[in-house]
Amino acid sequence: MARIPLLQMSGISLTFGGDPVFSGLDLVVQPGDRVALVGRNGSGKSTLMKVMAGLVEPDVGDIVIPPGKSAGYMEQDPGMTGFATLGDYAASGLEPGELYKVERAGEGLKFDPSRPVETASGGERRRATLAKLMAEAPDLMLLDEPTNHLDIEAIGWLERELKATRAGFVLISHDRAFLRELTRATLWIDRGMVRRQEKGFEDFEAWRDKVWEEEDSARHKLNRLIKSEARWAVEGISARRKRNQGRVRALQALRAERAAQIKRQGAAAMSLEAGLKSGRKVIEAVGLAKSYDGRQIVRSFDLLVQRGDRVAFVGPNGVGKTTLLKMLLGEVAPDEGEVRLGTNLEVAVFDQARAQLDPEMSLWDSLTGDPEMRVSGKADQVMVRGQPKHVVGYLKEFLFDDQQARAAVKSLSGGEKARLLLAKLMARSSNLLVLDEPTNDLDVETLDLLQELLDDYDGTVLLVSHDRDFLDRVATTTVAMEGNGRATVYAGGWTDYISQRGEASGKFVEKTKASKPKVKQEARPKPGLSFSEKHRLKELPAEIERLEAEIAKLEELMADPELYMREPVKFQKATEALVQRQDKLAAAEEEWLVLEEKSEAG
C-alpha cells in the first residue's frame, strides 16, 4: 500500500515585496522522514518552516496535510499570553491523562513547569515550547533550532527522543553533531531554490560543493560562448546583418540568461586581529571557591591560562559557567582563593544574550552609535581596528546588503543578529576573546569561517558552548563543571574530555566512521521508575487494549469487499485510521516493554 504523505506542497511561491523567497516550490514529507533543513542565514529556512506549519500563507500554491495527520511547529519566539505558568502553557491542549508527558519532557529538557510566564527567560520559554511539542507527539514535527538554550545533557536527551520517535520531522539546527546523528535526508535552500537529497547532513557539504562546482563550470562555458559570439558580432555583423539576425537574437538570449542567474553569495569577509601581545601568562587562578545562596559554584579550583590557549567551559545550564568566567576576568570576587591577570590584556566579549544590540536601532546606528566605533565628524563611517570604513561597506563584509543597513535590528534572523554582534566584536583589536555561546543560529559556512579565524587568532580564547563539534574543532583545554563545586580541567576538546572521563570511570570508547572517538556508555539504569513512568506503566495496558479493539472494528469494516466501490471516501478514511492505530499500538507495546524491563531492573 502506498504511503500517505504527512505534508505535500505544490507550486508554492512567496515574496515579501521584493525578490521571491520561493518560486514554484514542490515538496513532499513522507512518514518517518528525518530531514535536515539547511541554508545560509537569511535564506528563508524559518520562513519555509512557517509555510509548512500554516503560519505564513504563500502567494500561490497549495499545502495539504491529509485528514488524520497532524503537524506541530516549535516557534523560536512563542506567545504565552493567557497562561500563568510555563507548565500551563506546555500542557494546554492535552488530555488530563497525558499530563505526565509534560512532566517527562520537563525532566529531560530541564524546565520548571511552575515558573511564572512573566518572569521566564527566553530560553525557559523555548524549552517549554519544545516540551509542549514533544508531549503532543504530532505525526510531523517542525523543529526550528531546538538545541538553542539547551545544555549538552538536554541535547543528548532530545537526541535520544528523536531517534526513538516514529514521527517524521524537519529540523533546522546549527549543531553539526545533532544533525549528523538524526537526519537521513537534506533540504537545501539556496537563492530561492529548494533542493533535496536522500542522504543526511553527513553528506551535505560534499553535495553542496559538487553542485557549486557544476554551476561554476556551466557559468564558465556560458561566458566563453558569449565571448565567442560577441567577437563574431563585432567582426562580421555588418556584412551578414540580414542573414544572421537569428544568431544575434541568440547572443542576446545568452546574455539575458547570464543576467538572470542569481549570483551565489560569497563567504563573509570577517577578519579577527589581535592587538598588542599580552604577557605569556594570561590568567592564573589558585584555590578558587565561590557559593551563591548556599550553592557551591567551585571549590579548590586551579587554572593556568597562557597566551594562545583556547579554553572551553562546559556543563549544565545554571551550573555557574558565566560566574566562573567573571571571576577569572576579575569582575566577580571569589569567596576564597586568588586570580592573577596577566599584563597588556585587551578583552572583547561576545554576549549570548545579545545585550549589546538594541532591537529598535537600525544596523547603521548600531555600529555608528557605538562609542568604540564612532569616527569623529563622519556619520557614515566606523572605526575598524584603527582604520575608518564606510558603514555599508563594513556591513557587506558580514553579508548584509544595502537595504538591511537601515533596517531595524529586530527584523534580523537569529543568525544575522549573531553576525552583527561579531561585526561589533571584530571591529576592535583584542588579545583575549570571551565567547559566550557564539555558535547559536549561525549557518554552517559562517561557523566554518569563525573556526578558521579562531585558529589563526594570535590571542587567547575563553569559550562557553554546548556545540560538541565546535568544541572539538576549537578547544585546546576543557573545564568541565559538573555541579556541587566540581570543576575539572581536561586537555583537548569535547571528545577528548568524554574519552578521558570515560576511561577514568570504566566506560569505553569506540571509533565512528569519521575516526572521531565516540563514548559508548555501559548500561547503568537508574533503579526503579520515576513518578511519571510509574503512572505511564499503569496506563499502558488499558491503552493497548483499546487500540486493539479499535483495530479489530476497522478490520471488520474493511472486510466488506464492496466498501471500496460503494463508499470510497469511507474506505479511504478507514484505511488511514487503521494505519494510524497500528502505528500507535506498536509504539505503546514498545513503550510498555521498555518500562517493564526498567521496572524489573530496579
VEXVEX-224468 format. One record per atom (N, C-alpha, C): x negated, y, z. Coordinates in pm, whole numbers, plus 50000, padded with zeros to 5 digits. Layout:
<keros>
XYZ ...
</keros>
This chain:
<keros>
499154988050000 500005000050000 499125012550000 499445022049912 498645034349902 498765042450031 497675048150073 497695056250194 498405069550168 499165074050266 499825087050256 498865097550310 498515107950230 497565118050278 498085125150402 497165129450487 497535137650602 497815152050559 497125156450453 497235170250407 496925170750259 497745178050183 497485179650041 497655194350004 496605200149943 496635214149898 496485214249746 497355221649680 497345221749533 497375236149481 496395239449396 496375252449329 496305264249422 495565263149532 495515273749633 494635285249585 495175297249585 494395309349557 494685319449667 493645326749707 493775336249817 492805347749797 493305359949809 492445371749808 492825380449926 491895388449971 492165398250076 491905412250019 492505414949904 492385428149844 491135430249762 490275420149748 489045421549671 488815409149588 487575404149589 487275391849517 488015380249581 488405370049501 489125358749558 488265351049658 488885347249769 488215338449864 488205324249809 489385320049754 489515307249686 490365309449561 490145301049462 490925301949339 491135287949282 492415284149264 492725271149206 492215259449286 492265260449419 491705250149507 492655238449522 492165226349496 492895213949523 492115206049627 492835200949727 492155194149837 493085184049901 492545172149931 493325161749999 492515156750119 493195155450233 492595149250352 493365136550381 492655125250383 493265112250400 493205107750546 494065098350585 493965092750722 492565087250747 492035090350864 490715085450900 489565093550845 489835103950765 488755112450714 488035119350829 486715120350818 485895127450916 485005136950837 485455149350826 484915158450725 484185170150791 482955172650745 482225184750783 482595195750685 482975207450735 483275219150652 482125228950670 481315230750565 480095238650578 480075249950476 479235259850502 479075271250412 478455282750487 478005292550412 477385304350472 478365311750563 477855319050663 478705327850742 479415337550649 480735339050668 481505348150585 481965342150454 481665329250430 482055322950303 483525319050300 484175318550418 485595315350421 485925302250490 485005296650570 485275283850636 486475284950730 486455294750820 487555296250915 488845299950843 488745307850736 489935311550660 490565299250597 489745290550537 490265278250477 490935269650583 490325268750700 490915260550806 492265266350851 492365279650855 493645285950892 494705283650784 494275283250658 495205279850550 495695265450568 494785256250599 495175242350624 496205241450738 495985249850842 496865249350960 498165256850940 498295263850826 499515271450800 499555285050868 498415289650921 498355302650988 498075314050892 497485310950776 497265320750670 497955315450545 498825323850488 499575319650370 498815323250243 498595313650154 497875316850030 498735325249936 498085332049842 498815339849742 499575330449649 498935319449614 499505309749521 499145295749570 500035285949543 499695272149572 500595265949678 500465252949694 501315245349786 500465237649887 500975236850009 500345229050116 501385219450170 501085206650169 502045196550212 501445187950322 502135187450435 501865177750541 503065168450543 502905155650510 504045146650495 504865145550623 506175142550609 507025140250727 506435129250814 506495131450944 505965121551036 504495123351068 503805132350995 502395135151022 502285148751090 501275150351171 501095162951243 499655167751230 499495180951230 498165187051226 498045196751343 496895196951406 496625206051517 495365214051491 495385226851527 494265235951498 493725241551628 492405241151642 491755247351756 491325261351719 492005271251777 491685285251747 490415289651819 489675299051755 488495304651821 488905314851928 489985322251904 490445332352000 491925329752032 492205319952119 493595316052144 494375326752220 495645328052184 496555336952257 497255329152366 497215334152490 497805326652602 498845334952677 499435344552608 500445353052671 501605344552720 502045347152843 503185339752898 502805327852982 501505324652988 501065313353069 500275318553189 500585313053308 499905317653430 498505312053441 498335299253412 497035292853428 496615286053297 495335282553291 494825275253175 495505261653163 495785255453279 496455242453277 497855243453221 498585254353255 499935256353200 499875257153048 498895264352998 498745265652852 498405252252788 497415245252846 496955232652786 498045221952788 498965222552888 500005212352900 501275215952824 501355227952770 502575232252702 502835223352580 504085219052568 504465210452456 504305195652483 503695191952595 503525177752628 504695172852713 505005160052701 505995153752788 505395152252927 506275152153032 505745150653169 504835138553186 505135127653118 504325115653130 502985116453060 502735127452987 501485128952913 500525138852977 500925144353092 500095154853154 498735149653197 498645136553223 497355130853261 496315132953152 496765134353027 495825136352916 495075149652931 495785159852982 495135172753005 494105171453117 494465164153223 493515161953333 492265154953282 492465144753199 491335137153147 490435145853060 491055153752969 490275162652883 489585173452966 490275178053072 489685188053158 488435183053227 488455170253270 487265164353331 486115163853232 486405159653109 485345158353009 484795171552962 485685181652948 485275194552893 484915204753000 485115200853127 484725209253241 485445222653242 486775222053241 487525234353262 488495232353377 488745243053450 489575242453570 491015246053533 491965236353536 493345239353496 494015249953583 493515251753707 494155261453797 493655275753774 492685277653686 492135291053662 493215300053602 493485311853662 494465321153602 494005325753464 494935326553373 494615330553236 493965344353234 494475353553317 493985367453311 492545369053357 492035359453436 490645360453482 489715350653410 490255342853318 489445332853249 488535339353145 487325334253133 486385339253033 486775333852895 486145339252790 486395334452655 486055319752640 484945315652704 484545301552697 485545292452765 486075296652880 487075288552950 488355287452869 488745298152803 489945297852717 489745288052602 488565288252542 488295279152430 488315264552476 487775262052595 487775248252645 489205243552673 490045252552724 491445249052748 492165246252616 491845254052512 492445251852381 492035238352324 490765234852341 490275222052293 490925210652372 491065212352504 491725202052587 493165200052543 493845210852511 495245210052464 495335201952335 494425204652243 494435197452115 494125182652136 493125179552220 492775165652243 493915158152312 494645165052401 495775158852470 496945156452374 497175165752283 498275164352187 498005153152086 496735150652055 496315139751965 497105139651835 497045150551755 497725150451626 497045140951528 497735138051417 497145129251315 495935135551248 495945148951239 494825156351178 494405167451272 493125167351311 492595177851398 491715187251316 491985200151329 491215210551260 490415217851367 489095215551369 488235219751479 487255230351432 487445242751478 486595253951437 485595256851548 484355252851528 483265254751625 483655249651765 484025236851778 484475231951909 483355231252013 482085230951972 481005229452070 480545242752130 481025254052075 480665266952136 481175267452280 480335271852370 480655273252513 480735259752584 480345248852517 480235235952586 478785233252619 478545227352735 477185223152765 476935209352702 475715204452713 475355192252641 476165180252691 476465179752821 477275168752873 478665168752812 479285180552804 480635181552747 480615178752597 479545183152529 479405179952386 479335164852368 478595158052455 478495143552448 479845136852469 480645142052565 481995136652589 482855138352465 482835150352407 483655153052288 483205144252171 481905142552157 481365134052050 481895119752063 481905114552184 482405100852206 483895099952178 484655110252219 486105110152195 486415110352045 485705118551971 485965119551827 485505107051754 484455100651803 484035087951742 485115077351760 485795077751874 486765067251907 488155069851849 488445082351811 489805085651769 490165079151636 491455076151618 491955071251490 492425082851402 492475094751459 492935106451384 491885110551281 492335117451178 491405123951087 491015137551142 489855142651104 489515156251147 488625163151045 488765176551045 487905185350967 487185194051069 485865195151054 485035200551161 484095211451109 484185223351168 483195233951146 482285234251268 480985233651248 480065234351361 478675238551312 477955245451399 476555248751371 475625237951423 476185228451499 475375218451570 475075206751476 473855206551423 473465196151327 473635182051384 473175179951507 473245166551566 474695162051578 475585170951616 477015168051629 477605164251493 477275172051389 477775169251255 477235155951201 475955153451224 475365141051173 476015128751235 476315129451365 476875117951435 478305114951393 479065125251352 480515123651341 481075123051200 480395128751100 481065130950971 480695120550867 481675117650780 481485108150671 481775114350535 482185126850533 482415134150407 482095148850435 481835156450328 481455170550343 482215179050244 482825189850295 483385200450211 482435212250220 482005217250104 481025228150099 481665239950027 481805251150100 482325263550041 481155271949994 481175275249865 480075283049808 480645292049699 480635305249726 481105315249630 482515312349578 483425309349672 484815307349637 485145293549584 484145285049564 484365271349516 484205261649632 485095251749638 485005241549742 484675228249676 483495222949708 483055210049655 483185199549765 483395187149723 483495176249820 482535165049783 481865159749884 481015147949866 481395137549971 481505124949928 481915114350020 480725109050099 479965118250152 478865114950243 478895125350355 478415121450471 478435130550585 477365141350577 477285149250684 476385160750686 474925156650672 474595144450710 473225139550699 472665141650559 473545140550457 473115141550317 473415155150256 473925164650336 474375177350278 473245185350214 472135187050285 471105196150235 470485191050106 470315177850094 469785172249968 470775174649854 472065172949883 473115175349784 473135190049742 473115198949841 473115213449812 471935217349725 470755212649761 469565216349685 469635211049541 470205199149522 470355193449388 471325201749304 472445205849366 473425214249295 472785227449254 472035233449345 471405246249315 470325244749207 469605233549212 468575231149111 469215229748972 470315222448965 471025220948836 471585234348790 472085242148883 472625255348849 471525264548794 470355264448859 469245272748813 468775268348674 468755255148651 468335250148520 469315254548412 470615253648440 471625257748342 471535272748315 471285280648420 471175295148402 469935298548320 468835291248342 467615293548265 467845290648116 468545279548087 468845276147948 469755286647885 470735291647960 471635301847907 470855314747877 469955318647967 469155330747943 468275329247819 467685317447799 466865315247679 467705316147552 468905310447557 469785310847440 470205325147409 470545332847511 470935346747490 469775354647432 468575352247486 467395359447436 467145356247289 467295343347252 467095339247113 468125345547021 469395345347063 470465350846980 470345366046970 469905372347078 469745386847075 468635390946979 467555383146975 466465386046881 466965384846737 467755374346712 468335372746577 469205384746542 470005389346639 470925400346612 470155413046575 469065415846646 468295428046621 467585427346487 467025415446455 466185414346335 466985412646206 468155406246210 468795403046084 470245406646070 470805413646168 472245415746164 472695424746048 471895434746012 472325444145907 472465437145773 471595427345743 471645420645614 472765410145610 473215405445726 474185394545724 475425398045805 475725410745812 476785415245902 478115408245875 478515407645749 479845402145718 479895387145741 478805379945704 478845365345711 478665360145853 478175368345946 477775363046077 478475369846194 479675375146168 480415381246279 480745370746386 480955358146345 481235347546443 480065345546537 478855346246483 477675344346566 477485356146662 477845367946617 477795379746704 478775378346818 479995373646782 481005371746887 480555360946985 479865350646935 479345340147024 478305345847120 477455354847070 476465361347157 477165369547266 478235376547225 478985384447323 479605375347429 480085363547383 480685354147478 479645348647575 478425346047526 477355341247613 477015351547721 476955364147678 476655374747774 477775376147877 479025374647831 480155375247924 480115363748023 479695351847975 479585340148064 478545342848172 477415348548133 476375351548232 476845362048331 477555372248281 478035382948370 479055377548470 479835367348426 480885362048512 480335352848621 479115348248604 478555339448705 478355347148836 478745340748944 478585347049076 477195343949127 476425354349148 475045352349192 475015346149331 474165336349344 474025329649473 473385339149572 473965339549691 473415348149795 472075342649842 471075351149843 469755346749886 469685344950036 468565340150081 468365338650225 468185352450288 468575353350413 468355365850484 466855369050486 466555382050477 465155386250475 464695390150615 465225383350715 464875386350853 463385384450875 462845392950960 461445391050999 461305394551146 460365388151209 460155389451352 458685391851376 458365403051434 456965406351455 456675408651603 455595403051647 455155405251785 454445418651794 454575425151909 453875437751932 452475435051984 452055443152077 450755441052139 450685427352204 449525421152201 449395408152264 449545409552415 450315400352471 450415400052617 449165393452673 449065393452804 447975386052866 448145371152842 447095363652864 447145349252842 448215342852931 448295347253056 449305342153149 450505351653141 451665346253099 452865354653081 453705354853208 454025343153263 454825342153385 454275330753470 454115333353598 453755322753691 454735323053807 455465312053825 456415310753936 455905300154032 455885303654161 455355294454263 456375293154376 456845280754398 457705277854514 459035285154514 459645287154398 460905294754393 462045286954456 462865294154532 464105288654587 465165299654579 466395295754544 467475305454534 468805298454555 469675304654636 471025299654658 472025310954642 473215307354594 474335316754586 475555310154649 476165316954746 477385311754809 477205297354856 476045294454914 475805281054964 475425270854859 475345274954733 475005265654625 473545267754585 472775257054589 471345257854559 471135258554408 470445268954362 470115270354219 468815263054190 467755266554262 466465259554252 465845258754391 464955249154405 464165248454528 462775243054493 461765248754556 460355244554535 460015243454388 460395253854313 460215253454168 458955260854126 458095253954050 456865259753997 456905259453845 456395270153782 456325270453635 455235280153593 454425275853497 453435284653437 453755285953288 454035298253245 454315301153104 453135308953049 452515303452944 451375310052882 451745315452744 450945325052698 451215331452569 451375320852458 452465322152381 452735312952271 453625301252308 453915299252439 454805288252479 456225290952431 456965280152405 458405280652376 459085272052482 459665278552582 460225271552697 461745271452689 462335259552685 463795258052678 464335254652816 465495260352849 466185257452974 467495250452940 467675238252991 468865230552960 469535226153089 470835223153078 471585218653193 473045222453179 473905217253266 475345220053256 475645234953272 476775239253216 477235252953237 477415255353387 476985267053433 477145270653573 476075265453666 475075258353610 474035252653697 473025263253741 472985274853671 472085285653713 470965288853616 471105285253490 470035287753393 469765302753377 470835310653366 470655325053349 470045331353474 470475326453591 469905331553717 468405328853723 468005316653685 466575313353686 465815322153587 466385324453469 465745333353372 465525347253432 466555352453498 466455365953556 465405366353668 465275355553742 464205355053843 462835355353777 462695347653668 461405347153600 461045360553537 462055368553501 461805381753442 461715392753547 461885389153673 461785399053780 463035407153801 464165403053741 465415410453755 466195406253878 465985394153927 466635389054048 465555383854141 465635387554267 464615383254364 464935369254416 463935360454424 464165347154482 464315348154633 464955337954693 465025337454839 463665333754896 462975325054825 461625320954866 460755320154742 459465320954762 458525319654651 458185332954587 457435332154479 456905344154416 456845342454264 457125353454192 456985353654046 455955364254011 454905360353934 453905369853890 454025371353738 454265383753693 454395386553549 453035390553493 452785386453369 451525389953304 451485404353259 450435407953191 450225421853151 450765424253009 451065437152981 451465441852847 452735434952793 453655431552882 454865424652835 455845434352770 456315430852650 457395437952581 458515427952558 459605429352635 460675419252637 461825423352546 462335413952466 463545415852384 464505404552418 465795407952437 466775398152486 467915396652386 468245384152352 469425380752274 470465375552372 471575382852384 472585380052487 473725372152426 474025360152481 475085351952423 476445358452435 476645367352531 477935374052547 478135385252446 477095388252365 477165398952263 477515412452327 477065414252453 477405426552526 476805438952461 475755437152379 475125448752313 475945453652194 477015446552158 477835450452042 479175456052089 479505468152044 480805474252072 481735470451958 482815462751985 483665457851876 484335468951796 484505480851855 485195491751786 484245500051697 482955498751718 481995506351637 481805499851502 481395507751403 481035502251273 479625496351283 479285487951185 477935482351182 476905493551171 477235503651088 476355515251068 476065521951201 477155525451275 476975532551402 476335523751508 476575510651500 475975501551597 474445501851590 473925503751468 472465504551453 471945518751474 472555528551406 472045542251416 472275548251553 473275542951628 473565548151761 472725541951870 471915531851834 471045525351932 469855534651960 469665538852087 468575548252118 467205543252072 466985530152074 465675524852036 465505524051885 466615525951809 466525525051663 466765538551597 467175548551674 467545561551617 466325568651560 466515574651439 465475582751376 465905597251387 465115605351454 465475619351479 465705626851348 466885633251337 467215641351221 467615633451098 467715620251106 468075611850992 469245602851031 470465607050995 471665599651034 471855586850956 471115585350844 471295573450761 470105563950769 469235565950868 468055557450879 467945551451019 467245540051026 466985533651155 465495530551164 464985530151285 463585527151307 463425512051323 462655506051234 462445491551234 460965488851254 460615484651374 459225481651411 458285492951372 458735505351407 457885517151388 458005523751252 458805518151159 458965523851026 460435527050999 460745539250947 462135542350915 462615534650792 463895529950799 464525523050687 465945528150673 466455528050548 467855531750529 468715521050594 469775525250665 470565515950744 471205505050656 471675508750536 472305498750449 471265488750398 470095493950364 469015485150319 468645475050426 468595479650550 468245470450660 469355460250681 470615464650674 471735455350689 471715444650579 471305448550458 471255438850348 470235427850376 469185431050452 468195420750487 468835409750571 469965412950634 470685403350718 471985399050652 472035400550516 473115395350432 474445402650448 474415415450490 475615423650491 475645432150364 476855434050306 476935442150184 477315456550216 477385464950111 477625479350129 478955481950201 480005474250163 481315476750222 481345473450372 480595463250411 480595459450552 479905469650641 479035477850584 478275487350666 479195496650744 480345500350686 481275509450752 482425502150821 482425488650814 483485480850878 483225479851028 484295477051104 484165475651250 483535462351285 482765462351392 482115450151439 483145439151464 484345442951512 485365432951545 485885425651421 485625430851301 486065424151178 485115412951136 483975411851201 482975401951162 483315388051216 482835377951145 482935364251197 481925362651310 482045351351384 481105348951492 479665348551444 479425342251329 478075341351275 477545354851231 478425363251175 477995376651133 477655385351253 478395383851364 478045391151486 476675386751537 476405373851529 475085368851571 473995374751484 474235375851352 473225381651263 473025396451292 474105403751326 473965417851359 473145419551487 473375410851584 472595411551708 471125408451681 470865399051590 469485396051551 468845408151483 469645415551404 469125427651338 468665437851442 469435439551548 469045448851655 467805443751727 467785430651753 466665424751828 465365425851749 465445423051618 464235422151537 463745435751490 464495446451518 464045459851480 462925464751572 462855458951690 461835463551785 460735452951799 459545457451822 458455447851844 458565442351985 458075430252003 458135423852135 457035413352140 456745408852260 455855397352272 456435386752367 457665389352418 458395379352497 459855379852456 460315369552386 461705368552342 462495360052441 463655365152482 464565357552567 465835355252486 466095342852448 467205339452358 468225330952434 469375336952463 470445330052537 471505325652437 471545312852405 472465306952307 472425314152172 471285314952107 471195322351981 471825314951863 472055301851876 472495294051760 473995294151739 474775298851837 476235298551824 476675305451697 477455298451614 478125303851494 477215306051374 475895304451388 475025306951273 475125295551172 475055298951042 475095288550940 473755281350933 473735270250858 472565261650852 471345269050800 471525276950690 470385283850631 469785294150727 470645301650798 470145311650892 469455304951010 469985293551055 469325286151163 467935281451120 467835276750995 466535272550943 465545284150944 466015295850898 465145307550893 464735311951033 465695311851127 465375315751264 464315306451323 464455293651295 463445284151345 462065287251288 462015290251156 460735293551093 460135306251154 460995316251179 460505328651239 459915326051378 460585317751456 460085314651590 458785306651583 458685298051482 457435290551463 456255299951439 456515310551361 455435319751322 455255331351420 456155332751515 456135344151607 454925343251700 454125353751701 452895353851780 453175359351919 454175353451983 454545357652118 455085345652192 455825348252300 456335337652387 457855337752381 458465326052390 459925324852378 460475317252499 461495323052562 462315316252663 463675314152600 464165301752600 465335298052521 466335290252604 467615294552600 468715286652656 469565282052539 469785268952528 470585263852418 471145250152452 472315247152391 472885233652400 472805226652265 472075232452172 471935226652039 470715217452039 470965204352042 469885194552060 468885194951945 469385196351821 468495196651705 467585208951711 468155220651745 467375232951752 466325232051863 466705226351977 465745224452086 464575215852042 464875205151969 463815196251922 462855203451828 463385212551747 462555218851645 461795230951697 462175236251813 461565248751861 460765246951990 461335239852087 460775239952223 459475231952234 458525237452309 457305230152345 457355225352490 458245231352569 458445227452709 459935228352739 460455218852817 461865218952854 461995218653006 462755228353059 463075228553201 464505223453215 464655211553275 465965205153291 466515208553429 467665215553431 468325219253556 469515209853574 469435201553677 470405190753692 471325192553812 471295204353874 472165207053987 471505204154121 472105209654229 471595207754366 470145212054380 469765222154302 468415227654314 467355220354237 467725209454169 466735201754094 466455208353959 465205212053937 464765217453808 463395211353779 463345203353673 462125195753643 461565200153509 460255201353500 459585205853378 459095193653299 459455193153169 459035182353081 458325188352959 457385180852905 456715185052781 457615181952662 457665191252563 458405188652440 459835193752444 460625189452342 461995193952327 462995184352389 464245184752336 465325177052395 465055161952391 464695156852273 464475142452259 463315137852347 462265146152357 461135142752445 461575142152590 462405151852630 462915152052768 463745139552797 464675136252706 465515124452726 464665111852733 463645111052646 462765099352645 462025098052777 461455109052824 460695108552949 461595105653068 462755111953071 463695109453180 464195095153176 464455089953053 464935076353037 463935066153083 462665068153046 461615058853087 461455058753239 461655070553298 461485071453443 462615064453518 463795062853454 464945057153526 465395043753469 464525037353389 464835023953342 465675023553217 465905034953150 466625035053024 465625032252913 466145029152794 465195026152687 465515034352564 464505035952480 464575044552363 464585036052237 465495039352144 465455032652015 465295042951906 464725039051794 464455048351684 465665049151593 465975061451548 467035063451450 466445062251311 467325063451206 466855062651068 465795073151039 465985085051101 465045095951074 463795094851162 463655083851231 462495081251318 462405090851434 463575096751470 463585105051589 463995096451707 463345097551821 463725089351935 465165092251976 465885081852004 467265083452048 467445074952173 467955080852277 468095073652401 469395065852402 469285053352430 470455044952444 470575041252590 471645045852656 471795043652798 472275029452825 471665022852921 472175009852962 473515011753030 474425002353010 475765003553064 475725003653216 476195014553271 476285015553417 477625021753450 478745014253435 480065020153454 480255025153597 480975036053607 481305040953740 482275031153806 482135028853933 483025019454000 484465024553996 485385015453958 486795018953963 487215028853857 488475032953866 489075042253769 489355055553836 489365066253754 489775079253805 491275079153826 491795089553890 493235090453916 494035089853786 493605097653686 494365098053560 494285084653487 493145077653498 493015064753431 493895054153496 493965054353632 494865045053702 496315047253658 496705059953650 498065063353607 498325058453466 497345060153380 497495055953241 497585040753229 496795033553308 496805018953304 498175013453344 498835020053440 500175015753481 501205018353371 501015029353295 501995033253192 501895024753066 500705020253033 500465014152902 501315001852871 501514992152964 502334980452930 503724984152879 504384993852947 505724997952903 505665004652766 504605012552743 504475019152613 504245008952502 503424998752530 503164988252431 504464980552401 505234977452505 506484970252486 507464978252401 507544991352427 508455000052349 508035000452203 506725001952176 506245002552038 506514989351965 506334978052034 506594965051972 508064963751934 508964968752022 510404968151993 510754976851873 510164988851866 510434997751752 509914991851622 508744985651626 508184979251506 509084967951458 509604960051553 510494948851517 511754953951447 512324965151498 513524970851436 513234975851295 512094982551279 511734987651146 511484976351048 510814965751093 510554954451005 511854947650964 512814947051059 514124941151028 514864949550924 514784962750938 515424971650842 514824970150703 513494969250696 512814968650567 512864954750504 513384944850581 513534931350525 514654930750421 515534940850421 516614941650322 516014944050184 516104934550088 515444936149958 516054947049872 517284951449906 517974961549825 517734975749877 517104976949995 516994990050058 516244999949970 515154995349906 514345004649826 515155010649712 515955002349642 516745007249529 517945015349577 518565011049689 519805017349735 519535030749805 518485031149890 518195043249968 516685045549970 516095050549859 514635052049851 514065061349958 514795072049993 514285081550094 514195074650230 515265067050263 515285059850391 514155049550395 513915042650282 512835032750275 511475039350297 511285051150233 510005058150249 509785062450394 510835067950458 510705072250598 510435060350690 511115049150662 510895037150745 509475031950728 508945032550605 507575028250580 506585036750658 506765049950651 505865058950723 505945056750874 507195054950925 507375052751068 506715039651113 506805029251027 506205016451061 504675017651070 504055024450972 502595026250973 502165034051096 502935044551128 502595053051243 502655045051373 503715037051389 503865029551514 502865018151524 502515012051411 501485001751414 500135007451457 499815019651408 498575026251450 498605029351599 499765034351648 499875037651789 499775025151876 500375014151829 500305001751906 498854996751916 498144997151803 496744992651805 495915001251900 496165014351897 495415023451985 495745020852132 497035018552162 497455016152300 496875003152353 496864992652269 496304979852311 494804980952337 494114988452250 492674990352268 492384998352395 493205008752420 493025016852541 493275008452666 494314999952665 494604991452779 493434982052807 492874976252700 491754966952717 490564973752781 490224985952735 489074993252789 489284996352937 490495001152971 490775004853110 490814992453200 491364981453149 491434969253229 490044963953260 489154964353157 487774959953178 487064968953279 487324981853270 486684991253363 487184988953505 488484985953516 489064983453648 488444970953712 488284960353631 487684948053682 486214950053720 485504958253637 484084960853667 483934968253798 484944976753829 484864984453953 485164976154075 
</keros>
